[in-house]
Amino acid sequence: MLYNYHTHTYRCGHAAPDEREYIENAIQAGIKTLGFSDHSPYFFHDGYYSNFRMRPETAYEYFDTLNNLREEYKDRIDIKIGFETEYYPEFFGKLMDFYKNFNVEYLILGQHFLDNELRARYSGQPTADECIIEKYVNQVIEGMETGKYTYVAHPDLLNYQGELTIYRKHFSRLCRTSIELDIPLEINFLGLSDGRPYPNKRFWELVGELGAPVVFGVDAHNPKALNDPATEQRALEMCREYSLNLRKEISLNPV
């Protein structure tokens, strides 16, 4: 694997330190481009704040640390700095304003909650309600259409357990948007290695049929995840099984 753009840091509160270990493991694995994309700050109403994302004030140190490491390792690996973030329409404009303080090189779209997160449903919660899958797909598509996201992380996070025809009806729209906008869909290594409900067979069968672009994303929350040949092999087997259109490199959309 030549790239990984889905790497977290301790600032989100649920990933291991330290960045240098992530970089060293990536180099050992033969990765040429390592993108850090920790869970982005967001700005909500009424003092609410997520417990799984970095605080706004830590973003400055995030960029300072990674820029210093990028310079130190520039002859050994290419380091990119971005964020994983949801698309919450009510708060998205304020988030974009905050990003003007930094050189944010890319965003990946990980839609962990529906609506605007406050009192909203976690996307990975099992459901057989068509309204939920429709809302999820609509929101992800709307985020893709902003033009701010480089790819969609764990697009099959939505754990729909209802009829296959309904699943295909809605996720085919997401796949077609991926093709139209040339925004790839991620095979998530954390889901593979951790036994999560994603990657979802129904989703990737559909992706293969329609020919949407695909990328690998480690979703690294610890350094060793970046040097895991067994999980990479499983992802490659998925590509063969479903005839997936795997991208060998990724073009970053400007933020």
C-alpha positions as CSV (number, residue, x, y, z in Angstrom):
1,M,0.0,0.0,0.0
2,L,1.5,3.3,-1.1
3,Y,-0.8,5.7,0.8
4,N,-3.0,6.1,3.8
5,Y,-4.9,9.3,4.5
6,H,-6.9,8.0,7.4
7,T,-4.7,8.4,10.5
8,H,-5.8,9.6,14.0
9,T,-3.9,11.1,16.9
10,Y,-4.4,11.1,20.7
11,R,-6.2,14.5,20.5
12,C,-9.5,12.9,19.6
13,G,-9.4,11.1,23.0
14,H,-9.5,7.5,21.7
15,A,-6.3,7.0,19.7
16,A,-2.7,6.2,20.9
17,P,0.2,8.5,20.9
18,D,2.6,9.4,19.4
19,E,2.8,10.7,15.9
20,R,6.4,9.7,15.4
21,E,5.5,6.1,16.0
22,Y,2.7,6.3,13.4
23,I,5.2,7.7,10.9
24,E,7.9,5.1,11.6
25,N,5.4,2.2,11.2
26,A,4.2,3.7,7.9
27,I,7.7,3.9,6.6
28,Q,8.4,0.3,7.6
29,A,5.2,-0.7,5.8
30,G,6.4,1.0,2.6
31,I,3.8,3.7,2.7
32,K,4.9,6.7,0.6
33,T,2.2,9.2,1.6
34,L,0.8,9.4,5.1
35,G,-2.1,11.6,5.8
36,F,-3.2,12.6,9.3
37,S,-6.9,13.2,9.6
38,D,-7.9,13.3,13.2
39,H,-11.6,13.9,14.2
40,S,-12.1,17.6,13.4
41,P,-13.4,20.1,15.9
42,Y,-17.0,21.2,15.3
43,F,-18.9,24.2,16.7
44,F,-22.3,23.4,18.2
45,H,-24.9,25.4,20.1
46,D,-25.5,25.6,23.9
47,G,-22.1,24.5,25.0
48,Y,-22.5,20.9,23.5
49,Y,-19.3,19.2,22.5
50,S,-18.6,15.7,21.2
51,N,-16.4,13.4,23.3
52,F,-14.7,11.8,20.3
53,R,-13.2,14.8,18.5
54,M,-10.3,17.2,19.2
55,R,-11.1,20.5,20.9
56,P,-10.7,23.6,18.7
57,E,-7.8,24.9,20.8
58,T,-5.7,21.7,20.2
59,A,-5.9,22.1,16.4
60,Y,-3.1,24.7,16.5
61,E,-0.7,22.3,18.2
62,Y,-1.9,19.5,15.9
63,F,-0.7,21.5,12.9
64,D,2.5,22.7,14.6
65,T,3.5,19.2,15.6
66,L,2.8,17.6,12.3
67,N,4.4,20.4,10.3
68,N,7.6,19.9,12.3
69,L,7.5,16.2,11.7
70,R,6.8,16.7,8.0
71,E,10.0,18.7,7.8
72,E,12.0,16.2,9.8
73,Y,10.8,13.2,7.7
74,K,10.6,14.9,4.3
75,D,13.3,12.7,2.7
76,R,11.6,9.5,3.9
77,I,7.8,10.0,3.6
78,D,5.3,12.6,2.4
79,I,3.1,13.8,5.2
80,K,-0.2,15.5,4.6
81,I,-2.4,17.2,7.3
82,G,-6.2,17.2,7.2
83,F,-9.3,16.2,9.2
84,E,-12.0,13.5,9.2
85,T,-15.2,15.3,9.7
86,E,-19.0,14.9,9.3
87,Y,-21.2,17.0,7.1
88,Y,-23.5,18.9,9.5
89,P,-25.3,21.5,7.4
90,E,-26.2,23.8,10.3
91,F,-22.7,24.2,11.5
92,F,-20.6,23.6,8.3
93,G,-20.1,27.3,7.4
94,K,-18.6,28.1,10.8
95,L,-16.3,25.0,10.5
96,M,-15.0,26.3,7.1
97,D,-14.3,29.7,8.6
98,F,-12.3,28.0,11.4
99,Y,-10.2,26.1,8.8
100,K,-9.0,29.4,7.4
101,N,-6.6,29.5,10.4
102,F,-4.7,26.5,9.0
103,N,-3.3,25.0,5.9
104,V,-5.9,22.1,5.8
105,E,-4.8,20.0,2.9
106,Y,-7.8,17.7,2.7
107,L,-10.9,16.4,4.4
108,I,-12.4,13.0,4.5
109,L,-16.2,12.6,5.1
110,G,-17.0,10.3,8.0
111,Q,-20.7,10.7,8.7
112,H,-20.9,9.3,12.3
113,F,-24.2,11.0,13.1
114,L,-27.2,12.1,11.2
115,D,-28.7,15.6,11.1
116,N,-26.4,17.9,13.1
117,E,-25.3,15.4,15.8
118,L,-27.1,17.1,18.7
119,R,-29.7,14.6,20.0
120,A,-29.2,12.7,16.7
121,R,-28.8,9.1,15.8
122,Y,-25.4,7.4,15.5
123,S,-25.1,6.2,12.0
124,G,-23.8,2.7,12.9
125,Q,-26.8,1.8,15.0
126,P,-28.7,-1.1,13.5
127,T,-32.0,-0.2,11.8
128,A,-34.5,-1.6,9.3
129,D,-36.2,1.9,8.9
130,E,-36.0,3.1,5.3
131,C,-36.2,6.7,6.4
132,I,-32.9,6.3,8.2
133,I,-31.0,4.9,5.3
134,E,-32.5,7.5,3.0
135,K,-31.5,10.3,5.4
136,Y,-28.0,9.0,5.7
137,V,-27.4,8.7,2.0
138,N,-29.0,12.1,1.3
139,Q,-26.7,13.7,3.9
140,V,-23.5,12.1,2.6
141,I,-24.4,13.1,-0.9
142,E,-25.0,16.6,0.2
143,G,-21.6,16.7,1.8
144,M,-19.9,15.3,-1.3
145,E,-21.6,18.0,-3.4
146,T,-19.9,20.7,-1.3
147,G,-16.7,19.9,-3.2
148,K,-14.7,20.0,0.1
149,Y,-14.2,16.3,0.7
150,T,-11.5,14.1,-0.9
151,Y,-13.2,10.8,-0.2
152,V,-15.9,9.2,1.9
153,A,-14.6,7.2,4.9
154,H,-16.4,4.0,5.9
155,P,-19.4,4.9,3.6
156,D,-21.1,1.6,4.7
157,L,-21.1,2.6,8.3
158,L,-24.9,2.9,8.1
159,N,-26.0,-0.5,9.5
160,Y,-29.2,-1.1,7.6
161,Q,-30.7,-4.6,8.2
162,G,-33.8,-4.3,6.1
163,E,-34.7,-5.4,2.6
164,L,-31.9,-5.7,0.0
165,T,-33.9,-3.9,-2.6
166,I,-34.2,-0.9,-0.3
167,Y,-30.5,-1.0,0.5
168,R,-29.5,-1.1,-3.1
169,K,-32.0,1.7,-4.1
170,H,-30.5,4.2,-1.8
171,F,-26.8,3.2,-1.8
172,S,-26.8,3.1,-5.6
173,R,-27.5,6.8,-5.4
174,L,-24.4,7.3,-3.3
175,C,-22.3,5.2,-5.7
176,R,-23.5,7.1,-8.7
177,T,-22.6,10.4,-7.0
178,S,-19.2,9.0,-6.2
179,I,-18.7,8.3,-9.9
180,E,-20.2,11.6,-11.1
181,L,-18.1,13.7,-8.7
182,D,-15.0,11.4,-8.8
183,I,-15.0,11.1,-5.0
184,P,-13.8,7.6,-3.9
185,L,-15.3,5.3,-1.3
186,E,-13.1,3.9,1.4
187,I,-12.5,0.2,2.3
188,N,-12.0,0.7,6.0
189,F,-9.2,-1.4,7.5
190,L,-10.4,-0.8,11.1
191,G,-13.7,-2.3,10.3
192,L,-12.0,-5.3,8.7
193,S,-9.6,-6.0,11.5
194,D,-12.0,-5.2,14.4
195,G,-14.9,-7.4,13.1
196,R,-17.3,-4.5,12.7
197,P,-20.5,-4.6,10.6
198,Y,-18.5,-2.8,7.8
199,P,-17.1,-3.4,5.3
200,N,-20.6,-4.6,4.3
201,K,-20.8,-7.2,1.5
202,R,-24.1,-5.8,0.1
203,F,-22.4,-2.4,-0.2
204,W,-19.3,-3.5,-2.0
205,E,-21.1,-5.8,-4.4
206,L,-23.0,-2.7,-5.5
207,V,-19.8,-0.6,-5.7
208,G,-18.3,-3.3,-7.9
209,E,-21.3,-3.5,-10.2
210,L,-21.5,0.3,-10.7
211,G,-17.8,0.9,-10.9
212,A,-17.4,3.6,-8.3
213,P,-13.8,4.6,-7.4
214,V,-12.4,2.9,-4.3
215,V,-9.5,3.7,-1.9
216,F,-8.0,2.1,1.1
217,G,-8.1,3.8,4.5
218,V,-6.4,2.3,7.6
219,D,-8.4,4.4,10.1
220,A,-5.4,4.1,12.3
221,H,-5.9,4.6,16.0
222,N,-2.6,3.0,16.9
223,P,0.7,2.9,15.1
224,K,0.8,-0.9,14.5
225,A,-2.4,-0.6,12.4
226,L,-0.3,1.1,9.7
227,N,1.9,-2.1,9.2
228,D,-0.7,-4.9,9.1
229,P,-0.2,-7.0,6.0
230,A,-3.0,-9.5,7.0
231,T,-5.6,-6.8,6.9
232,E,-4.2,-5.3,3.7
233,Q,-4.4,-8.7,2.1
234,R,-8.1,-9.1,3.1
235,A,-8.8,-5.7,1.5
236,L,-7.0,-6.8,-1.7
237,E,-9.1,-10.0,-1.7
238,M,-12.3,-7.8,-1.5
239,C,-11.1,-5.9,-4.5
240,R,-10.7,-9.1,-6.5
241,E,-14.0,-10.6,-5.2
242,Y,-16.1,-7.6,-6.1
243,S,-14.1,-6.4,-9.1
244,L,-13.5,-3.0,-7.4
245,N,-12.0,0.0,-9.1
246,L,-9.1,0.6,-6.7
247,R,-7.2,3.9,-7.0
248,K,-3.4,3.6,-6.9
249,E,-3.2,7.3,-5.8
250,I,-5.5,10.0,-4.4
251,S,-6.0,13.5,-5.7
252,L,-6.7,15.9,-2.8
253,N,-9.7,18.2,-3.1
254,P,-8.9,21.8,-1.9
255,V,-10.6,22.8,1.3
